[in-house]
Amino acid sequence: MRKHSLILWPTLVLSMLLAACSHNNKGAKATASKNGAASQNAVAPEVHHHKTVLILLDKTASVKDQNTVFSEAIRKIVNSLHAGDRFRLALITGESDADFDFVASLDLPKPPPYNPLETNEAVYKDTLAQQKDERKKKVAELFQKVDDALKAKPTAQSTDLFGALYASSLFFDRVKDQKILVILSDMIEEDANWRFNHVRWNDHLRKVILAHEKKLGLIPNMSGICVYVVGAKAPSLEMLQNIRFFWTQYFLQAHAGFSPDRYAHTMLYWPPPSNCSDSSGRNI
């Protein structure tokens, strides 16, 4: 019996070792499978894409009693900005292309990089607090400049919307962030060729105006630019609809990210959706 036990002992030990290895291998596979499933189900952290917002403020004689609407829209936009976003304000005048310049601007700094192994927590929090205080100061200064621009008397009797849009497209050519153009205007073009509030609107006239402006190079490529219109207004509902339809066709030809439901008297659908810059807007 003792001899047989000595012979069987190595075999028994080997069997036990093989069983243990098999058990550990199954456990490892189960853990890997569980971790893999958890990885697949994990939600990716939200990534904020920095945006540049350009506002065109109509300061011509045709725009009246809109300061409250314009001020509310600007404040809504500025208060929605995140770190790394940029804001610019330019005026629509009688010669918007030649006059194009920024009367107010704001650049919000990006937060400092954070590395849990290297970053000093106290210093990092102090930096964030300083940025927050600086933001409040810059925003207050911006709102003061905006108020000054709104209170200023109209600078021109004519309204050059086409020139303003052309100049805006040139500005956005240099921008790599999400591009958002907000037009604060009644959208009534008044120049040597057209007076939108006096013409008799029909399909033929719309085509004539678009062909004329295209020939002059004033229907630029606005691809990738999300467009909002705030302050749309006209003497009659019929004229309002006719002008709205004209600009819908204009932005369509310019390949802008535009949808007629973002063309209104007040600011609608803000903040912009992620697909706002797509040229295939709703209801076009």
ZINOR-V787311 format. One record per residue. N is the residue number from 0. PHI is phi in whole degrees, 0 to 359 (NA if undefined). D_CENTER is the distance of its C-alpha to the mean C-alpha in Angstrom with 2 decimals. Layout:
# ZINOR-V787311
((N;PHI;D_CENTER) (N;PHI;D_CENTER))
This chain:
# ZINOR-V787311
((0;NA;86.89) (1;294;85.82) (2;291;85.74) (3;296;83.55) (4;297;81.19) (5;295;80.75) (6;289;79.96) (7;283;77.39) (8;300;75.62) (9;300;73.57) (10;296;72.55) (11;295;71.43) (12;297;69.39) (13;297;67.71) (14;297;66.82) (15;295;65.29) (16;295;63.18) (17;296;61.92) (18;295;61.05) (19;295;59.12) (20;296;57.14) (21;297;56.35) (22;295;55.15) (23;295;52.93) (24;295;51.47) (25;296;50.61) (26;296;49.02) (27;296;46.89) (28;297;45.78) (29;296;44.99) (30;295;42.96) (31;297;41.07) (32;296;40.45) (33;295;39.26) (34;294;36.92) (35;296;35.59) (36;295;34.89) (37;296;33.19) (38;295;31.04) (39;292;30.06) (40;276;29.27) (41;294;27.25) (42;269;23.58) (43;295;21.35) (44;297;19.54) (45;292;15.87) (46;254;13.84) (47;270;10.77) (48;266;8.55) (49;297;7.92) (50;231;5.04) (51;245;6.62) (52;252;6.55) (53;250;9.70) (54;252;11.79) (55;257;14.92) (56;258;17.67) (57;284;20.66) (58;243;23.81) (59;253;26.37) (60;294;29.38) (61;288;28.24) (62;269;25.69) (63;226;27.70) (64;56;27.35) (65;241;23.55) (66;302;23.08) (67;295;22.80) (68;298;20.10) (69;294;18.09) (70;297;18.79) (71;298;17.76) (72;295;14.33) (73;296;13.81) (74;295;15.25) (75;297;13.17) (76;294;9.93) (77;298;11.85) (78;291;13.46) (79;265;10.45) (80;289;9.53) (81;248;10.98) (82;303;13.40) (83;96;12.30) (84;278;9.25) (85;231;10.11) (86;228;10.59) (87;224;12.72) (88;233;14.88) (89;233;17.13) (90;255;19.77) (91;266;20.79) (92;232;24.54) (93;285;27.48) (94;223;26.76) (95;299;23.03) (96;297;23.19) (97;289;26.02) (98;272;24.80) (99;302;21.20) (100;197;20.67) (101;267;18.62) (102;265;20.38) (103;202;18.21) (104;208;15.97) (105;209;14.97) (106;242;14.55) (107;267;14.61) (108;294;16.94) (109;286;16.62) (110;294;19.37) (111;295;22.58) (112;297;23.47) (113;236;25.59) (114;233;28.63) (115;300;30.93) (116;270;33.93) (117;239;33.47) (118;286;31.24) (119;283;33.24) (120;301;31.93) (121;294;33.13) (122;295;31.67) (123;297;28.28) (124;295;28.23) (125;296;29.39) (126;296;26.60) (127;297;23.96) (128;295;25.87) (129;296;25.97) (130;297;22.23) (131;295;21.84) (132;294;24.42) (133;295;22.92) (134;298;19.52) (135;302;21.46) (136;294;23.32) (137;294;20.45) (138;294;18.57) (139;298;21.95) (140;294;22.52) (141;296;19.18) (142;298;20.00) (143;295;23.42) (144;294;22.20) (145;297;19.99) (146;299;23.13) (147;296;25.24) (148;293;23.12) (149;292;23.21) (150;281;26.95) (151;297;27.83) (152;290;29.86) (153;306;28.63) (154;263;29.23) (155;208;29.98) (156;274;31.57) (157;266;29.72) (158;229;26.02) (159;255;24.46) (160;287;21.20) (161;300;21.77) (162;295;22.17) (163;295;19.03) (164;292;16.94) (165;297;18.98) (166;298;18.50) (167;297;14.69) (168;296;14.91) (169;295;17.25) (170;298;15.05) (171;290;12.16) (172;300;15.05) (173;263;15.40) (174;261;11.89) (175;254;11.56) (176;285;8.27) (177;296;5.04) (178;256;5.45) (179;230;4.60) (180;247;8.20) (181;244;9.89) (182;258;13.61) (183;262;16.06) (184;196;19.18) (185;281;21.91) (186;69;21.16) (187;263;24.87) (188;288;25.57) (189;222;28.88) (190;222;30.33) (191;294;33.64) (192;261;33.01) (193;225;31.26) (194;232;31.27) (195;301;29.07) (196;269;30.86) (197;233;34.27) (198;279;34.12) (199;263;35.37) (200;285;32.53) (201;200;33.35) (202;300;32.13) (203;298;34.26) (204;297;32.85) (205;301;29.24) (206;295;30.26) (207;297;32.17) (208;296;29.31) (209;297;26.86) (210;295;29.62) (211;295;30.42) (212;291;26.93) (213;294;26.48) (214;298;29.83) (215;280;28.72) (216;79;25.66) (217;259;23.35) (218;243;21.41) (219;286;19.41) (220;281;17.60) (221;252;13.97) (222;301;13.42) (223;86;10.07) (224;255;8.41) (225;276;6.68) (226;246;9.11) (227;238;10.20) (228;236;13.81) (229;233;15.43) (230;106;19.16) (231;305;20.50) (232;201;24.24) (233;201;27.56) (234;299;31.30) (235;219;31.67) (236;297;29.85) (237;298;31.01) (238;293;29.62) (239;302;26.25) (240;292;26.11) (241;296;27.38) (242;292;24.83) (243;300;21.99) (244;293;23.48) (245;300;23.81) (246;292;20.16) (247;300;19.34) (248;293;21.74) (249;300;20.43) (250;293;16.83) (251;295;18.51) (252;294;20.72) (253;278;17.95) (254;63;16.25) (255;283;12.91) (256;279;10.53) (257;223;12.23) (258;221;14.17) (259;303;16.84) (260;283;16.12) (261;255;13.07) (262;245;15.76) (263;204;17.76) (264;280;19.60) (265;240;17.53) (266;287;13.95) (267;241;13.64) (268;57;11.61) (269;245;9.34) (270;287;7.53) (271;291;5.70) (272;289;7.76) (273;295;7.75) (274;262;9.31) (275;299;7.23) (276;278;7.79) (277;295;11.40) (278;281;13.90) (279;263;15.96) (280;287;14.66) (281;290;17.07) (282;65;20.20) (283;275;20.08))
